[in-house]
Amino acid sequence: MPLDMRFGAEDLLRIRFGISPLCETHEAVRTLQHTDRHAYHLPWLRRMREALTGLDLSALRLLMPSPQPGYTPDFLGPPPESPLASFDEELARVRATDPAIARAELAKSLACTPGAADSPKGRAMLADPAGAVRELADVTERAWHALLAPDWPRLRALLEAEVAYRSRQLASGGLAGLFADLDPRITWSGDTLTVRTRARFLQIQDLDGRGVLLMPSVFVWPDVISAFEPHWQPTVVYPARGIGGLWNEPETGPALARLLGVNRAAVLTALHEPASTTALAHRLGLAPSSVSAQLSVLRDAGLLTSRRHGHQVLYERTPLGIALSAGGAPPD
């Protein structure tokens, strides 16, 4: 059923994008237990088998109702305050949660799963919400280091490329153009943004000047999720573009390697989405200094362009670079 988010004039001035490593950590945990999310992430799932040994995620999973829909406490993933918040910054906000807010949200979440509130773990959480916050933050931190931190440069590069693309889309086509292409389950009409989630009932939310945070995600596919309690900024989490090729390792053809050199050809081939030097170095297993040198040569040859996004410089292929990496002729 849809969620209708009603905009006022002030809300239009408070639309922003954000990237949340904390949210991605929780969505990754959810992906582990929901098989309908596995399709794009099978290579990652296979790698995670060893990482999951000895990793107890039961406290988090108790608050992730299955099957969906259900409610997960908002304090576990508060909307990021800055566009590129770090995991440590976000986790500090979780640890600072008011126990009264935590208890109310824990009770709401546990009520979504029959028997959860009466389970030993559920009763312990409700009896000591401050202790529950500490435990959940500790589990989330362990999950981050085991599941996401090693791949975060790759994930962040894809998410930053998504935000950059949507920002250009907003600049050229306005809100109508942005929401027309964001996701098939998101539509814009008049003063209302409609988000079709898995909820079983119609929800109507007046934004009341709080605006909306749009947050791309790697692991939320095939869902779109939204609806935060009134003291949080309303947020829409939607699948980012490019996740289909996220875990594919680039393949460099022999002809291109002979023409450019092995490492330079690998860098050009790997830029199927805009990426930073650090992300490419992580993806290719090369030293950042080596990747930086190759990027400079490729840019000087007209095969790449670069632009600053936040604190990073993102590189992307020009039409000539795309044609060369594909083995075809450049477009007119």
C-alpha positions as CSV (number, residue, x, y, z in Angstrom):
1,M,0.0,0.0,0.0
2,P,1.2,3.5,-0.6
3,L,2.6,6.1,1.7
4,D,1.5,9.7,0.7
5,M,4.0,12.3,1.8
6,R,2.3,15.8,1.5
7,F,4.6,18.7,0.8
8,G,4.3,22.3,1.8
9,A,6.3,25.2,0.4
10,E,9.0,24.8,3.2
11,D,9.3,21.1,2.5
12,L,10.4,21.8,-1.1
13,L,13.3,23.8,0.3
14,R,14.4,20.9,2.5
15,I,14.9,18.0,0.1
16,R,18.3,16.6,0.4
17,F,20.4,13.5,-0.4
18,G,22.4,11.5,2.1
19,I,24.6,8.4,2.3
20,S,24.5,6.3,5.4
21,P,27.0,3.5,6.1
22,L,25.0,2.7,9.3
23,C,21.8,2.2,7.2
24,E,23.7,0.0,4.7
25,T,25.0,-2.1,7.6
26,H,21.5,-2.8,8.8
27,E,20.2,-3.4,5.3
28,A,23.1,-5.8,4.7
29,V,22.0,-7.8,7.8
30,R,18.5,-7.8,6.5
31,T,19.7,-9.1,3.1
32,L,21.3,-12.0,4.8
33,Q,17.9,-13.3,6.1
34,H,15.6,-12.3,3.2
35,T,16.2,-14.5,0.1
36,D,14.3,-12.1,-2.2
37,R,17.2,-9.7,-1.8
38,H,19.9,-12.2,-2.8
39,A,19.9,-11.9,-6.6
40,Y,22.4,-9.1,-7.1
41,H,24.5,-10.0,-4.1
42,L,25.3,-13.6,-4.5
43,P,29.1,-13.0,-4.9
44,W,29.1,-11.0,-1.7
45,L,26.9,-13.6,0.1
46,R,29.4,-16.3,-0.8
47,R,32.3,-14.3,0.6
48,M,30.3,-13.6,3.8
49,R,30.1,-17.2,4.9
50,E,33.4,-17.1,6.7
51,A,32.8,-13.6,8.1
52,L,29.5,-14.8,9.7
53,T,31.2,-17.5,11.7
54,G,30.8,-16.5,15.3
55,L,28.9,-13.3,14.5
56,D,25.8,-13.2,16.6
57,L,23.2,-11.0,14.9
58,S,20.2,-12.2,16.9
59,A,19.6,-9.0,18.7
60,L,19.3,-7.0,15.5
61,R,17.3,-9.7,13.7
62,L,14.7,-9.7,16.5
63,L,14.0,-6.1,15.5
64,M,13.8,-6.8,11.8
65,P,10.3,-8.4,11.4
66,S,10.1,-11.2,8.9
67,P,8.4,-11.6,6.6
68,Q,8.1,-8.0,5.9
69,P,6.4,-5.5,6.3
70,G,7.2,-4.5,9.9
71,Y,8.8,-1.8,11.9
72,T,12.5,-1.5,12.8
73,P,13.4,1.1,15.5
74,D,14.3,4.4,13.9
75,F,17.0,5.1,16.5
76,L,19.0,2.2,15.0
77,G,19.4,4.2,11.7
78,P,18.7,7.9,12.3
79,P,18.7,10.0,9.1
80,P,22.3,11.1,8.6
81,E,23.0,14.8,9.5
82,S,25.5,15.3,6.8
83,P,25.6,14.1,3.1
84,L,28.7,11.9,3.7
85,A,28.5,10.9,7.4
86,S,31.1,8.4,8.7
87,F,30.1,5.2,10.3
88,D,31.7,6.3,13.6
89,E,29.7,9.5,13.6
90,E,26.4,7.7,13.0
91,L,27.1,5.0,15.6
92,A,27.8,7.7,18.2
93,R,24.3,9.1,17.6
94,V,22.8,5.6,18.2
95,R,24.8,5.2,21.5
96,A,23.4,8.6,22.6
97,T,19.7,7.6,22.1
98,D,17.4,8.6,24.9
99,P,16.3,5.4,26.7
100,A,12.7,6.6,26.8
101,I,12.7,6.9,23.0
102,A,14.5,3.6,22.6
103,R,11.9,1.8,24.8
104,A,9.0,3.2,22.9
105,E,10.5,2.2,19.5
106,L,11.6,-1.2,20.8
107,A,8.1,-2.0,22.0
108,K,6.6,-0.9,18.6
109,S,9.1,-3.1,16.7
110,L,8.7,-6.2,19.0
111,A,5.0,-6.0,18.7
112,C,5.3,-6.7,14.9
113,T,6.6,-10.3,15.5
114,P,4.3,-12.6,17.5
115,G,6.0,-13.7,20.7
116,A,9.0,-11.4,20.3
117,A,8.1,-9.0,23.2
118,D,7.7,-12.1,25.6
119,S,11.0,-13.8,24.5
120,P,13.9,-13.6,27.0
121,K,15.7,-11.2,24.7
122,G,12.6,-9.0,24.1
123,R,11.8,-8.8,27.8
124,A,15.4,-7.8,28.6
125,M,15.4,-5.1,26.0
126,L,12.2,-3.6,27.4
127,A,13.3,-3.8,31.0
128,D,16.6,-2.1,30.3
129,P,16.4,0.1,27.2
130,A,19.7,1.8,27.9
131,G,21.4,-1.6,28.0
132,A,19.6,-2.6,24.8
133,V,20.9,0.5,23.1
134,R,24.5,-0.4,24.1
135,E,24.1,-4.0,23.0
136,L,22.5,-3.1,19.6
137,A,25.3,-0.5,19.0
138,D,27.9,-3.1,19.8
139,V,26.4,-5.7,17.5
140,T,26.0,-3.1,14.7
141,E,29.7,-2.2,15.1
142,R,30.7,-5.8,14.8
143,A,28.5,-6.3,11.8
144,W,30.0,-3.2,10.1
145,H,33.5,-4.5,10.4
146,A,32.7,-8.0,9.4
147,L,30.2,-7.4,6.5
148,L,30.7,-3.9,5.0
149,A,33.9,-2.1,6.0
150,P,36.2,-4.1,3.7
151,D,34.0,-3.2,0.7
152,W,32.9,0.3,1.8
153,P,35.1,2.2,-0.7
154,R,33.4,0.3,-3.5
155,L,29.9,0.8,-2.1
156,R,30.5,4.5,-1.3
157,A,31.7,5.2,-4.8
158,L,28.6,3.7,-6.3
159,L,26.3,5.7,-3.9
160,E,28.2,8.9,-4.4
161,A,27.9,8.4,-8.2
162,E,24.1,7.9,-7.7
163,V,23.8,11.2,-5.7
164,A,25.8,13.0,-8.3
165,Y,23.6,11.7,-11.1
166,R,20.4,12.6,-9.3
167,S,21.7,16.0,-8.5
168,R,22.4,16.7,-12.2
169,Q,18.9,15.3,-12.9
170,L,17.3,17.7,-10.4
171,A,19.3,20.6,-11.9
172,S,18.1,19.9,-15.4
173,G,14.6,18.6,-14.9
174,G,13.4,19.8,-11.5
175,L,11.5,17.7,-9.0
176,A,9.2,16.3,-11.6
177,G,12.1,15.0,-13.6
178,L,13.9,13.6,-10.5
179,F,10.9,11.7,-9.1
180,A,9.8,10.5,-12.6
181,D,13.0,8.4,-12.7
182,L,14.0,7.7,-9.1
183,D,12.1,4.3,-8.8
184,P,9.0,2.9,-10.3
185,R,7.4,2.7,-6.9
186,I,7.9,6.5,-6.3
187,T,5.6,9.0,-8.0
188,W,5.0,12.7,-7.8
189,S,1.6,14.4,-8.3
190,G,0.6,17.9,-7.3
191,D,2.1,18.4,-3.8
192,T,2.3,14.7,-2.9
193,L,5.1,12.2,-3.1
194,T,3.7,8.6,-3.2
195,V,6.0,5.8,-2.1
196,R,4.6,2.2,-2.6
197,T,6.1,0.1,0.3
198,R,5.1,-3.3,1.6
199,A,2.9,-1.8,4.3
200,R,-0.6,-3.3,4.3
201,F,-2.5,0.0,4.8
202,L,-2.5,3.5,3.4
203,Q,-0.4,6.0,5.3
204,I,-0.6,9.7,4.9
205,Q,2.2,11.9,6.3
206,D,2.2,15.7,6.4
207,L,5.8,16.8,6.3
208,D,5.1,20.0,8.2
209,G,8.3,21.8,7.0
210,R,10.7,18.9,7.7
211,G,11.3,18.1,4.1
212,V,12.6,14.7,2.9
213,L,15.9,13.0,2.9
214,L,16.5,10.8,-0.2
215,M,18.9,8.0,0.6
216,P,20.2,5.6,-2.1
217,S,21.1,2.1,-0.9
218,V,22.9,-0.9,-2.3
219,F,21.1,-3.5,-0.2
220,V,17.5,-2.3,0.1
221,W,16.6,-3.7,-3.4
222,P,13.9,-4.8,-4.3
223,D,12.2,-2.7,-1.7
224,V,11.7,1.0,-1.1
225,I,11.3,1.9,2.5
226,S,10.2,5.1,4.3
227,A,8.2,6.5,7.2
228,F,10.1,7.7,10.3
229,E,8.6,8.8,13.6
230,P,7.7,12.5,13.8
231,H,10.9,13.5,15.6
232,W,13.0,12.2,12.7
233,Q,13.3,13.8,9.3
234,P,11.1,11.8,6.8
235,T,13.4,9.6,4.7
236,V,13.0,7.6,1.5
237,V,15.5,4.8,1.1
238,Y,15.6,3.5,-2.5
239,P,17.8,1.2,-4.6
240,A,20.8,2.9,-6.2
241,R,21.6,2.6,-9.9
242,G,24.4,0.2,-10.9
243,I,24.0,-2.5,-8.3
244,G,23.7,-5.1,-11.0
245,G,27.4,-4.8,-11.8
246,L,28.6,-4.0,-8.3
247,W,30.3,-7.3,-7.5
248,N,31.5,-8.0,-11.0
249,E,35.3,-7.8,-11.3
250,P,36.3,-5.9,-14.4
251,E,37.7,-7.9,-17.3
252,T,40.3,-6.3,-19.5
253,G,40.6,-7.4,-23.1
254,P,44.0,-8.4,-24.4
255,A,43.9,-5.8,-27.2
256,L,43.2,-3.0,-24.8
257,A,45.9,-4.2,-22.5
258,R,48.4,-4.2,-25.3
259,L,47.4,-0.7,-26.4
260,L,47.3,1.0,-22.9
261,G,49.2,-1.3,-20.7
262,V,47.6,-3.8,-18.2
263,N,47.1,-1.4,-15.3
264,R,45.9,1.5,-17.3
265,A,43.5,-0.7,-19.3
266,A,42.2,-2.1,-16.0
267,V,41.5,1.4,-14.6
268,L,39.6,2.5,-17.7
269,T,37.6,-0.8,-17.8
270,A,36.7,-0.5,-14.1
271,L,35.1,2.9,-14.5
272,H,31.6,1.6,-15.4
273,E,30.4,4.1,-12.8
274,P,32.1,7.3,-11.6
275,A,34.6,6.4,-8.9
276,S,37.4,7.9,-6.8
277,T,41.0,7.0,-6.7
278,T,40.6,5.1,-3.4
279,A,37.6,3.1,-4.6
280,L,39.4,2.1,-7.8
281,A,42.5,1.1,-5.9
282,H,40.4,-1.1,-3.6
283,R,38.5,-2.6,-6.5
284,L,41.6,-3.4,-8.5
285,G,44.0,-4.3,-5.7
286,L,46.5,-1.6,-6.8
287,A,48.3,1.1,-4.8
288,P,46.4,4.4,-4.8
289,S,49.5,6.2,-6.1
290,S,49.6,3.8,-9.1
291,V,45.9,4.3,-9.8
292,S,46.3,8.1,-9.5
293,A,49.1,8.1,-12.0
294,Q,47.1,6.0,-14.5
295,L,44.0,8.3,-14.1
296,S,46.1,11.4,-14.9
297,V,47.4,9.8,-18.1
298,L,43.9,8.7,-19.1
299,R,42.4,12.1,-18.4
300,D,45.2,13.9,-20.3
301,A,44.4,11.6,-23.3
302,G,40.8,12.6,-23.3
303,L,39.5,9.2,-22.1
304,L,38.3,10.4,-18.7
305,T,36.8,13.5,-17.0
306,S,37.0,14.4,-13.3
307,R,34.8,16.5,-11.0
308,R,34.9,17.2,-7.3
309,H,32.0,15.8,-5.2
310,G,32.3,16.7,-1.5
311,H,35.8,15.8,-0.3
312,Q,36.5,13.5,-3.2
313,V,37.3,13.7,-6.9
314,L,35.3,11.3,-9.0
315,Y,36.4,10.1,-12.4
316,E,34.2,8.9,-15.3
317,R,34.8,7.9,-18.9
318,T,34.2,10.2,-21.8
319,P,32.4,9.0,-24.9
320,L,35.8,8.2,-26.4
321,G,36.8,6.3,-23.2
322,I,33.5,4.3,-23.3
323,A,34.0,3.4,-26.9
324,L,37.6,2.4,-26.4
325,S,36.9,0.2,-23.4
326,A,34.0,-1.4,-25.3
327,G,36.1,-2.1,-28.3
328,G,34.0,0.0,-30.7
329,A,34.2,3.3,-32.5
330,P,33.5,6.5,-30.7
331,P,30.0,8.0,-31.3
332,D,29.6,11.0,-33.6
